[in-house]
Amino acid sequence: MPTFKEVKYYLAGLWLLVSNDPRGFHYLDISDRGMARSFWAILWCVPSIGISWLWWQDAYLSAMPPGSAVGPAFFFRLGLVEAANWLVPPVLAGLLLLIFKADDKFQPVVVTMNWLGLPLAYLNALLIALVAFVPGSAGLTAILWLVLMMALIFALTRILRMICGPNPLFVAALTLMMMVPPMLLTDFLQHFLGVYPPGS
């Protein structure tokens, strides 16, 4: 598992790429081994994922009749949704790269996408904490969440441009492929697995 020092190094590389600085690639391990190790980002996100799950449990129980409870199966299903969030985007990106004969870009795309998910997860957890502990902050949180999504799109687009070159249509298609289908799949799985708050 990558150490905290390594993770900071990787995130510094991402920041350089977002800043249009190619030196960022020297901070990232984009080999096959580095790609496999980038999935350790999931474990680094566990605290933020835990906050998200507890908030989702509270939202779910708030929509249920008084006295309702959830067991381990509820969190197992949330785990399945979370796994899909991490595994589906690389698969879709790989398919698109294969179609456009750019499969040599697969490793850097997966590595950067996985490590980019780390700050995103903690910023999302921060917004959840804002909703949970600051009364009347729902409107502000919705605006901040929109800002976060826009920042994610901007960062992802800049990084993919550094990886794939100045091809706006391809970069836009790859960005959409990694964001829109997973969001739709998440919504579907939440309903299908019965973890979506009733009536929401």
C-alpha positions, -999 to +999 in steps of 0.1 A: +000+000+000+014+034-009+026+055+021+012+089+029+044+105+015+039+086-018+003+097-020+012+133-014+038+129-042+011+115-066-013+143-057+015+169-064+019+152-098-018+156-105-017+193-096+011+198-120-008+181-148-039+202-140-016+232-142-005+221-177+030+211-165+043+179-180+067+174-151+036+159-133+042+127-152+075+122-133+056+122-100+033+094-111+040+057-116+023+049-149+037+014-153+016-017-151+026-020-114+018+017-108-016+012-124-023-018-101-011+002-070-033+031-079-063+011-068-050+014-032-066+049-035-098+030-026-084+021+009-071+057+013-107+068+008-122+045+034-128+072+060-145+095+036-165+066+022-176+057+058-189+093+063-208+090+031-223+057+040-234+068+075-251+099+060-268+077+034-280+054+061-295+083+080-312+096+048-326+061+042-339+056+077-354+091+077-376+081+048-386+048+064-413+043+091-402+050+127-384+021+143-369+009+110-333-004+110-307-016+085-283-044+089-249-054+074-266-063+041-274-026+036-237-016+039-227-046+017-250-033-010-235+002-006-201-015-010-212-030-043-223+005-055-190+019-044-170-008-062-189-001-094-180+036-090-143+027-089-142-002-115-166+008-142-149+041-153-116+024-161-134-003-181-153+023-201-122+044-206-103+013-218-131+004-243-130+039-257-093+040-259-093+006-276-118+018-302-097+049-310-065+028-311-051+048-281-048+018-257-012+029-249-028+057-229-047+033-207-022+031-178-018+069-173-056+074-176-063+048-149-035+060-126-046+097-128-083+088-125-078+067-094-057+092-076-079+120-086-107+102-068-089+106-035-093+144-031-128+142-046-139+117-020-127+138+009-142+170-005-175+152-010-173+140+026-167+176+037-199+187+020-218+158+036-204+169+070-216+205+062-251+192+056-251+170+087-238+195+112-248+229+099-285+235+100-300+252+069-269+246+048-286+224+022-288+252-004-252+263+001-241+226-001-259+221-034-240+251-048-207+239-035-214+204-048-220+219-083-188+239-080-170+206-070-184+189-101-173+217-123-138+216-108-137+179-113-146+182-150-120+210-154-093+190-137-101+158-155-102+175-189-068+192-183-052+159-172-067+140-201-054+167-225-019+162-211-022+125-216-040+123-250-028+155-266-047+185-280-077+166-294-107+184-279-134+160-292-116+129-280-108+144-246-145+155-242-157+121-252-134+104-227-144+128-200-181+121-206-175+084-208-159+084-174-185+105-157-220+101-171-224+063-174-211+057-139-235+083-125-264+066-143-252+032-132-249+043-096-285+056-096-297+023-111-278+001-086-290+021-057-326+015-068-320-021-079-303-030-046-329-013-025-306+013-008-322+044-023-343+063+002-380+055-005-399+084-020-368+104-029 
